[in-house]
Amino acid sequence: MRFTSRPKMNYMPGTASLIEDIDKKHLVLLRDGRTLIGFLRSIDQFANLVLQQTVERIHVGKRYGDIPRGIFIVRGENVVLLGEIKSELLREGSSMYGNFMDLEKESDTSLQQVCIEDILEEQRLQQQSRQEAEKTKHLALKERGLVMPRSDIMDEYGVQHQY
């Protein structure tokens, strides 16, 4: 019986695995829903991040706007998703991703960049529309005898407060 040695894995546990990603462009999705794009400059054992040349990207429908934020420090517990942006691989249609990932092609999913003022106004209108829909939903439920606690009057432990 012959045993072959397994290939060595270059695996580092925890946030140490991100050391190879320093100085690369990343997208960070935060717990509050914001999206940041910037160059990862530093990371610590708590997954706190330092991003440089950061922009906050706001999406509304198929339109987006970038707000320059500069150097951005993110507390690790607020990070939902962190991913490297490899635009050169996507642009070349690398066999690793296949041609279906070519982001440069025009398609139904392509986004249109607009100025900051326009996207902020669209975001405000979208939030206002959602609040009105939520209010209508709460009124309809209340008429049927159901009361849902509102998230804007609940603390982080789910305890409802009267204001």
C-alpha positions in Angstrom: 0.0 0.0 0.0 1.5 3.3 -1.1 0.7 6.6 0.6 1.2 9.8 -1.3 1.8 13.0 0.6 -0.9 15.6 0.4 0.0 18.9 -1.1 0.7 21.6 1.5 -2.1 24.2 1.8 -1.0 27.7 2.3 -3.9 28.4 4.7 -3.8 31.0 7.4 -6.5 31.1 10.0 -8.8 34.1 10.7 -8.0 37.5 9.5 -4.4 36.5 8.8 -5.6 35.1 5.5 -6.3 38.7 4.4 -2.7 39.7 4.6 -2.2 38.7 0.9 -5.1 41.1 0.0 -3.4 44.2 1.4 -2.9 47.0 -1.3 -5.7 45.5 -3.5 -9.0 47.0 -4.3 -11.9 45.7 -2.3 -15.7 46.1 -2.0 -17.0 46.1 1.6 -20.6 45.7 2.4 -21.5 47.1 5.9 -24.1 46.0 8.4 -26.1 49.2 7.9 -26.3 48.5 4.1 -23.7 50.9 2.9 -21.2 49.8 0.2 -17.6 50.9 0.2 -15.0 50.5 -2.4 -11.3 51.2 -1.7 -7.8 49.9 -1.3 -7.2 47.7 1.7 -4.2 49.2 3.6 -4.4 47.5 7.0 -6.2 44.8 9.0 -5.9 43.6 12.6 -6.9 40.5 14.6 -10.4 42.0 15.1 -11.0 42.4 11.3 -10.9 46.2 11.6 -10.1 47.6 8.2 -8.3 50.7 6.9 -9.4 51.6 3.3 -7.7 54.3 1.2 -9.1 56.1 -1.8 -12.5 55.0 -0.6 -15.8 55.8 -2.3 -19.3 55.1 -0.9 -21.4 53.6 -3.7 -25.1 54.3 -3.6 -27.4 52.1 -5.8 -30.9 53.1 -6.7 -32.5 50.9 -9.4 -30.0 50.6 -12.2 -28.3 53.9 -11.4 -25.4 54.5 -9.0 -23.3 57.3 -7.7 -19.9 57.4 -5.9 -19.3 59.7 -3.0 -15.5 60.1 -2.3 -14.7 59.3 1.4 -10.9 59.2 1.4 -9.4 57.1 4.2 -12.0 55.1 5.9 -11.6 53.0 9.1 -14.2 50.2 9.5 -14.8 48.3 12.7 -14.6 44.6 12.0 -18.0 43.8 13.6 -19.7 46.0 11.0 -18.3 44.1 8.0 -20.9 41.8 6.3 -18.9 41.1 3.1 -15.4 41.8 1.9 -14.3 40.9 -1.6 -11.5 41.8 -3.9 -12.4 43.5 -7.1 -10.5 41.9 -10.0 -11.5 44.1 -12.9 -8.6 43.1 -15.2 -9.6 39.4 -14.9 -13.2 40.2 -15.6 -12.4 42.5 -18.5 -10.2 39.9 -20.2 -12.9 37.2 -19.9 -10.4 34.9 -18.1 -11.1 31.2 -18.3 -11.2 31.3 -14.5 -14.5 33.2 -14.6 -15.6 32.4 -18.2 -16.9 34.9 -20.8 -20.3 35.2 -19.0 -18.6 37.4 -16.4 -17.5 40.1 -18.9 -18.7 43.2 -17.2 -17.7 45.5 -20.0 -20.5 44.3 -22.3 -23.7 46.2 -22.4 -26.6 44.2 -21.0 -29.8 44.5 -19.1 -27.9 44.4 -15.8 -25.5 47.2 -16.6 -25.6 50.2 -14.3 -25.5 53.9 -15.2 -23.3 56.2 -13.2 -25.0 59.6 -12.3 -23.8 62.6 -10.3 -23.8 62.6 -6.5 -26.7 65.1 -6.2 -29.0 63.0 -8.5 -28.3 59.7 -6.7 -28.8 61.2 -3.3 -32.2 62.7 -4.4 -33.2 59.3 -5.9 -32.2 57.6 -2.6 -34.2 60.1 -0.6 -37.3 59.5 -2.7 -36.8 55.7 -2.5 -36.5 55.8 1.3 -39.6 58.1 1.5 -41.6 55.7 -0.7 -40.5 52.7 1.5 -41.5 54.6 4.6 -44.9 55.4 3.2 -45.4 51.8 2.1 -44.4 50.6 5.6 -46.8 53.0 7.2 -49.6 51.8 5.0 -48.8 48.2 5.9 -48.8 49.0 9.6 -52.2 50.7 9.3 -53.7 47.8 7.4 -52.4 45.3 10.1 -53.6 47.5 12.9 -57.1 47.6 11.4 -57.1 43.8 11.5 -56.0 43.7 15.1 -52.3 42.9 14.5 -49.6 45.2 15.9 -46.0 44.9 14.6 -43.3 46.6 16.7 -41.6 49.3 14.7 -37.9 48.9 14.3 -37.3 52.7 14.7 -38.5 52.5 18.3 -36.7 49.3 19.3 -33.3 49.2 20.9 -30.5 46.8 19.9 -32.0 44.1 22.3 -35.4 44.2 20.7 -37.0 46.1 23.6 -39.7 48.5 22.4 -39.6 52.0 23.8 -42.4 54.6 23.8 -41.3 58.1 22.6 
